[in-house]
Amino acid sequence: MEPMRHKEAHLKTSWLGKTIYKYEEIDSTNTEGKRLAENGAAHGTVIHAQVQTAGRGRRGRQWSSPKGAGIWFSIILRPDIAPESAPVLTLVAAMAVVKAIQRLPGASPQIKWPNDVVMSGKKVCGILTEMSPQRDGVDYMVVGIGINVKQQAFPPDIMASATSLEQMLPGASVSGELLLAAVLEEFEIYYEKYMQTMDMSLFLEEYHDRLVNKDKEVKVLDPRGEYEGIARGINQSGELLVEREGTLIAVNAGEVSVRGVYGYAP
């Protein structure tokens, strides 16, 4: 199906979302984002779908994205950064989602490192960042964001760990269109801060204030051997600092998974 291509009239951004591809149904907004990026789509292009038939989460997990239940979208970026700096953009996206959700009365979202936003310990948003590296930099990146908005029930395998904004905010009627605009507006702000230093140094304290893992026990699922420790926050590179037997270990999100808060490996 051919997408509608336009700019949201109410979107208060300088460059993000100048072009938005809207689909009634698509396999995955990230997959389409990569297709568009390979064909020259500009920095800041957004792909938004009502339904994803093959939505993907981290580590190849399926992401449930039924029609009308949430907002499913991806952002194409062409940052002038080294590939090793790219994973930080997942954390940047999480901060933007939290700030946007905080616009809703009574909402108190938090971040579960590295790629989830949670409310009352349950996942309300997942983020999947993919990139196409070059020899000396990054050709493009696609940041995929899925936010559960209206679901009142979930499949049995995720029922205990997932929630939606309207489940967490009884009586609220959340506009997906306005929430999407809010996330894009906040993402542009955080992205531009990130590009000043290409790390988390300008908002480490703000991130820690939102980090639900901080000072909590976590289990690190490292292929070289699992271990437990206390999450003490992140460093400027976006790695999780886990204290184990008095030593701080920097955990890279690309190498391991971390359990804690709820019972699955993100």
N, C-alpha and C positions, 0 to 999 in steps of 0.2 A: 504494500500500500504506500502510495506517495505521501510524504509528510506535508503538513502546512509549515511554511517558513515565514517567520515574521519576528518582530520585536514586541515585547509586552509594553503597552502604552504606560502602565503604571510603574514600571521597573526603574528604580532610582539608582542606576549604576552608570559608570562611565564607559566601560568596555565589555563587561561580562553580560552575556545574553543579548548582544546586538543582533545576533541571529539565533533563533530558537527553532529547532525542528520538532514538530509535535506529531506524534503517531497515536492512532487509536490502539494499535496492537503491534508489537515488535518482539523479536526473540530476546534481545537484551540491549539496553541503552548503551552499555559499555562496548558491546560488540559493534553496534552501529557507530558509536563514537570513533572506534578505531578504523572502521571502514571510511568514514568521512574524513578523518585526519589523514589517512593514506592518500586521499584524493584532494588534499590541500585545504581542508576546512580551517578557518581562521581561529586564532587564539581567542578564547572566550565563547566559542560556539557551545550551545546547550542542546541536548537531546532529551526530550520529555515524552514519556509514553503513558497511556492510560492502563495498558496491560503489558506485562512481559511474560512471554511463554517459556522463556529459558533464562530467567534472571539468575545471576550468579552472585554468590557471596565469597568470602575469603576461603582459600584452599579448596576451591572448586565446589563448594557447597551450593545447593539449590536455594534460591531466594524466592519465597512465595510473594507474588505481586498481583493479586486479583484486581479487577476493574473497580474503580471508585473507592478502594480501600486505603490507598495511600498515595504518596508521590514518589515516582520512580524516574530518576533523571541522571544524566552524566554531563560533565563539563570537559571540553577539550582545552588543554593548556599547552603552550609552547614556551616554557621558561628557559632562560639562558642559565642553566645550572648544571653541575656535575651529576651524573646518575646516582652517586651515593647520597646526594642531598634530597633526592626525590621523595623517599618514603615519609619525610616530615610533612608533606602536603596532606597525607591522611589525617595527621593530628590537627593541621590547620582547618581541614574540612569539618572535623568533629567540633572544633571550637565555634565555627560558623553556625553549625546546626544547633548547638546548645544556645547560643545567643539568640538565634531566631525563635526557638521554642520558648525561650524566656519571655518573649513578647506576649505569650498567652497568659491570661490571669491564672494564678495559682500553680503554674508549671515550675518544677524544680528539677530540670534534667542534669545529669552528670555524665562524665566521660569514663568509659571503661577502656583503658589502653589496650590495643592501639586504634581500634576502628569501630567502636560501638558507642552509641549514646543510650543511656539507661534512665529509667524512672522507677523508683521503688525497687531497684535491683533487677528489673526486667528490661530486656532490649526493646527499644522503640525505633532505633535507626542503626543501619549497617552501612559501612563505607568500603568500597573496593577501588583501590588505585592501581592502575596499570600504566606501563610506559614503554616507549620504543627508544632504546638508547642508541646513541651514535658513538663513534670512536672517542670524541672529545666533548660529549655533552648529551643532551636529550633532544630527540627529534620532536616528540610530542608526548603528552600524558593525558590519560582519561581518568577523571575522578568520578566514580559512580556512587550515588547516594540513594538509599531507599528508606523512606520514613513511613512507618505504620501510623495511619491517621484515624481510620474509622472502624477497624476490625473490632468485633465484639467476641470473636471466637477464633481459635487457631488450630491447625492440625495437631494431633496427639503428640507428635514427636517434638514440638516446640511449645506446647501449651504452657509448660511450667516456666519457660525462660523468656517468652515474648509477650509484648503488650502493645497497645496503641495509645495515641494521645487521648482519644475520646474515652477509652477505658480508664485512663489515669485521671481524667478531668471530667467527672460525671456532670452531665447537663450541658457540657460545652458542645458547640458545633463549629468545628475547625474547617476553615476554607483552605483546601489544598492549593488553590491558585495564589492566595495571599501568603501562605507559608512558603511556597516555592520562591516567590519574589523576595521574601525576607531572608531566606537562606542565601540566595544569590547576592543580595546587597551586603550581607555580613561576610560572605566569602571574599568578595572583592576587597573589603577593608583589611581582613586578616591576610590575604594573599599579598597585598602590597606591603604590609608590614614585614611579612616573611621575606620578601624579595630584597629588603634593605640589608639583611644579614645572611639570608639563606639558611637560617637555623631558627631555633625556638627562643633565642636569647631575649627578644623583646617582650615575650609574653609567657615566660616560664612560671611566674607567680600566679598569673591568671589561670593557666592550665592546671597548676597544682590545686587551686581553689575548687576546680570542677572535677578533679580526678577521684573517682569513687574507689579506686584501688589503693590510694595513698595510705601508708601505714597499716595496711591490711595484709593478712597472710595470703600468699599466692603459691600455686604450684606451677613450676616452669617445665613445660614438656619439651625438653631439649633432646634431639635425636641421639646425642652422646650420653644421655642419662637424665632422668627426671630428678628434680630437687625442689624443696620448698624453702621459702624465705619470706621476708617482709618487704613489700614494695615501698620504696622511699621517694618516689617521684620519678622524673625524667631528667636527662641531661640536655644540653643544647642541641644535640643531634637527634633528639626524640627517642633515644633508647630508654627503656625502663630500668631503673636502678633497683636491684633486688639485694637486700642485705641477707647474707647467709654466713652464719658463724662469725659475725663481726667484720665480714668483708663485703664490699659493694661490688656486685657483678652487673655489668651493662648488658642488657638483653636486647637483641635486635629482633624486631618484629618479623623480618623476612626469614629468620632462621627457626623460630620457636613459636609455640602457642603458650598462653598463660591461662590457667584456670583460677576462678575466684569469683565471688559475688553471685554467680549462678552457675549451674553445673554443666557447662559445655565449653569446648575449646574454641574461641573465636578465631 
